[in-house]
């Protein structure tokens, strides 16, 4: 007797990142209408990597489409630190982005620390990174008008989840993922770990998965803690995480890895932030729009430092 055919997959709706990016662009453009001039983003390219140049060109295209000025500044890598310090004090520069790797060593971290947090479009300055992990959301307490800038790719994932109504807007700000379980397959210092921290700080129970195992990010029962704690989950793997997760976010580099979809629960939201199409399309269009969103906010931060006056667009 022949083996029965496998059951057909359940209904699945694909939401393209480009459609979400378009809506985010409209938000940013509405805020730009209140400014007295176009914000000017400067991208610093100090390597010969064709991928970095292509990304810089994509950034420029997205900036111009959204009403920003953008300049690529090609510099020798040994001169880059001085160029960044000059940009920090140049009133004509509203935002800065550096295309890494530059030295592909610990010297790149020094460059990240050199960029003023008030012009750091990528959200990589030490104070901004510390704020993110400590769940400090504003740069100017107790006024709370200047939001701390977040790294672009984690922020893009959050924007997608907001668009898909995974965030419960009936709950208080900072607790709107309460009751959600989320698996993040990637724990890099660039994307995966910051994303897990942000989601946990917003109230979710997060399972962070990489080749070394699973870690649980959580603010505890009833969200009593100000920021998340991290616990190693001995003996856990995707077999334990995926069936109980409302959201699955994958960012494994390379095209050989595939998420074991048979473990994903029905009705789960799935997001891919890898450059490879592991499952569905990439979030890159939203990620590029987060550069313009963050750049808009750096322009506002500069204006509140007595350069210009305008209004604030919320990014989280």
C-alpha positions in Angstrom: 0.0 0.0 0.0 1.4 3.4 -1.0 2.3 5.8 1.7 -0.3 8.6 2.1 0.5 12.0 0.7 1.7 14.5 3.3 -1.0 16.9 4.5 -1.1 20.2 2.6 0.5 23.2 4.3 -1.9 25.4 6.2 -2.8 28.9 4.9 0.1 31.4 4.9 0.1 35.0 4.0 3.3 36.5 2.7 3.9 40.2 3.6 6.7 41.7 1.5 9.2 43.9 3.3 8.9 46.5 0.5 5.3 47.1 1.3 6.1 47.9 4.9 9.0 50.0 3.9 6.7 52.1 1.8 4.5 52.9 4.8 7.5 53.8 6.9 8.8 56.1 4.2 5.4 58.0 4.4 5.9 58.4 8.2 9.3 59.9 7.7 8.3 62.2 4.9 5.5 63.5 7.0 8.0 64.5 9.6 10.4 66.0 7.1 7.7 68.4 6.0 8.2 70.3 9.3 11.9 70.8 8.8 13.4 74.0 7.3 15.9 72.1 5.1 16.8 68.6 4.0 18.9 66.6 6.6 22.3 65.6 5.2 23.6 62.1 5.8 27.3 61.5 5.2 28.4 57.9 4.4 32.1 57.1 5.0 33.6 54.5 2.7 37.1 53.4 3.6 37.4 50.0 2.1 37.5 48.4 -1.4 34.7 46.0 -0.7 32.2 46.0 -3.6 29.4 44.9 -1.3 30.1 47.9 0.9 30.0 50.3 -2.1 26.7 48.7 -3.3 25.2 49.1 0.2 26.3 52.8 0.2 24.7 53.3 -3.2 21.5 51.7 -1.9 21.6 54.0 1.2 22.0 57.0 -1.1 19.1 55.9 -3.3 16.8 55.4 -0.3 17.8 58.7 1.2 17.1 60.7 -1.9 13.8 58.9 -2.4 12.8 59.9 1.1 13.8 63.6 0.8 17.3 63.5 2.4 20.6 64.7 1.1 23.3 62.0 1.0 27.1 62.2 0.3 29.5 59.3 0.0 32.9 60.3 1.4 35.7 58.0 0.3 38.7 58.3 2.6 41.8 56.3 3.4 41.2 54.1 6.4 44.1 55.6 8.4 42.4 59.0 8.0 38.9 57.9 8.8 39.1 58.5 12.6 40.1 62.2 12.0 37.4 62.6 9.4 34.8 61.3 11.8 35.9 63.7 14.5 35.6 66.6 12.0 32.1 65.4 11.1 31.1 65.4 14.7 31.7 69.1 15.0 30.5 70.1 11.5 27.0 71.6 11.7 26.4 70.7 8.0 26.6 67.0 8.9 23.3 65.8 10.5 24.1 62.1 10.4 27.0 59.7 10.0 27.2 56.1 8.7 30.4 54.1 8.3 30.5 51.1 6.0 32.3 48.3 7.8 34.5 46.4 7.9 37.3 49.0 7.7 40.2 47.3 9.4 38.2 44.1 10.1 39.7 44.0 13.6 39.1 45.6 17.0 40.1 48.9 15.5 36.7 49.0 13.9 35.2 49.3 17.4 37.3 52.3 18.0 35.8 53.9 15.0 32.3 53.1 16.3 33.1 54.8 19.5 34.4 57.9 17.7 31.1 58.8 16.1 29.0 61.2 18.2 25.9 59.5 19.5 24.0 62.6 18.4 24.9 61.8 14.8 25.2 58.1 14.9 22.6 56.8 12.4 23.6 53.2 13.0 23.1 53.3 16.8 26.6 51.8 17.5 28.0 54.4 19.9 28.8 53.0 23.4 26.1 55.1 25.2 23.5 54.0 22.7 24.4 50.4 23.0 24.4 50.6 26.8 21.0 52.2 26.8 19.6 49.5 24.5 20.7 46.7 26.8 19.8 48.5 30.0 16.3 49.4 28.7 17.0 53.1 28.9 14.8 54.6 26.1 15.5 58.3 26.3 18.5 60.5 26.2 17.0 63.4 28.2 15.2 62.2 31.3 12.9 63.3 32.8 11.7 65.3 29.8 11.8 62.1 27.6 11.7 63.9 24.3 14.9 62.5 22.7 14.6 58.8 22.1 17.8 56.7 22.2 18.7 55.6 18.7 18.6 51.8 18.0 20.7 49.7 15.5 19.0 49.6 12.2 18.4 45.9 11.6 16.9 45.1 15.0 14.8 48.2 14.7 13.6 47.0 11.3 12.4 43.8 12.8 10.6 45.7 15.5 8.9 47.9 12.9 7.8 44.8 11.0 6.3 43.3 14.2 4.5 46.5 15.0 3.1 46.6 11.4 1.9 43.0 11.8 0.2 43.9 15.1 2.3 41.5 17.1 2.8 44.4 19.5 -0.4 44.9 21.7 -1.1 48.6 21.7 -3.6 48.1 24.5 -0.7 47.5 26.9 1.5 50.2 28.3 4.5 51.4 26.3 7.5 49.2 27.0 5.3 46.1 27.8 3.5 45.6 24.5 5.1 42.1 23.8 3.9 40.7 27.2 2.6 37.2 26.6 4.5 36.7 23.4 7.2 34.0 22.9 9.7 34.7 20.2 12.6 32.6 18.9 15.6 34.5 17.3 17.9 32.2 15.4 21.1 34.2 15.5 23.0 35.7 18.5 25.6 37.9 16.8 26.7 41.1 18.5 25.6 43.0 15.5 21.9 41.9 15.2 20.8 38.7 17.0 21.7 39.6 20.6 20.6 43.2 20.4 17.3 42.1 18.9 16.7 39.5 21.6 17.4 42.2 24.2 15.0 44.7 22.7 12.2 42.2 22.3 12.7 41.0 25.9 12.8 44.6 27.2 9.5 45.1 25.4 8.0 42.2 27.4 8.5 39.1 25.3 9.9 35.7 26.4 12.8 35.3 23.9 14.7 32.2 23.0 18.0 33.2 21.5 19.5 30.3 19.4 22.9 29.8 17.9 25.4 27.0 17.4 26.3 27.0 21.1 22.8 26.5 22.4 19.7 28.4 23.6 19.6 31.4 25.9 16.4 32.7 27.5 16.0 36.5 27.6 13.2 37.7 29.9 12.2 40.5 32.3 10.7 37.9 34.7 7.2 37.1 35.9 4.9 40.1 35.5 7.8 42.1 33.9 8.9 43.2 37.4 12.5 43.8 36.3 13.6 47.0 34.6 15.6 45.1 32.1 16.0 41.6 30.8 18.0 38.8 32.4 19.7 36.0 30.4 19.6 32.3 31.4 21.2 29.4 29.6 18.7 26.7 28.6 20.5 23.4 29.1 19.4 20.7 26.7 17.2 23.0 24.6 17.3 23.4 20.9 14.9 24.4 18.1 12.8 21.3 18.8 11.8 22.9 22.2 11.7 26.6 21.0 9.8 26.6 17.7 6.6 24.7 18.7 5.9 27.2 21.5 6.9 30.4 19.7 4.4 33.0 18.4 7.2 34.6 16.3 10.2 33.1 14.6 13.0 35.4 13.4 15.9 33.9 11.4 19.1 35.5 10.4 21.6 32.7 9.7 24.2 33.8 7.1 24.6 31.6 4.1 22.2 29.7 1.8 22.8 26.2 3.3 20.7 26.7 6.4 16.9 26.3 6.4 14.6 26.7 9.3 12.9 23.4 10.1 9.4 24.6 9.3 7.7 21.4 10.4 8.4 22.5 14.0 6.8 25.9 13.6 3.4 26.2 15.2 0.4 27.2 13.1 -0.3 30.9 13.0 3.3 31.9 13.8 4.8 35.0 12.3 8.1 34.3 10.5 10.7 36.9 9.6 14.0 36.5 7.8 16.8 39.2 8.3 19.5 37.2 6.5 20.7 38.4 3.1 19.8 34.9 1.9 16.2 33.9 1.4 16.0 31.3 4.1 12.2 31.5 4.2 10.4 34.2 2.2 12.0 37.5 1.3 14.6 39.6 3.2 13.9 42.6 5.4 16.5 44.7 3.6 14.0 47.4 2.2 12.8 48.0 5.8 16.4 48.0 7.1 17.4 50.7 4.6 14.4 52.8 5.7 15.6 52.5 9.3 18.7 54.4 8.2 16.5 57.3 7.0 14.3 57.0 10.1 17.4 57.1 12.4 18.9 59.9 10.3 15.8 61.9 10.7 16.0 61.5 14.5 19.7 62.4 14.6 18.7 65.6 12.7 16.2 66.3 15.5 18.7 65.5 18.2 21.1 68.1 16.7 18.3 70.6 16.5 17.6 70.2 20.2 21.3 70.8 20.8 20.6 74.4 19.6 21.2 73.9 15.9 17.6 73.8 14.6 14.1 73.5 16.0 11.5 71.0 14.9 9.3 68.1 16.0 10.1 64.5 17.0 9.0 61.4 15.2 8.8 58.3 17.3 10.7 55.3 16.1 9.7 52.8 18.7 
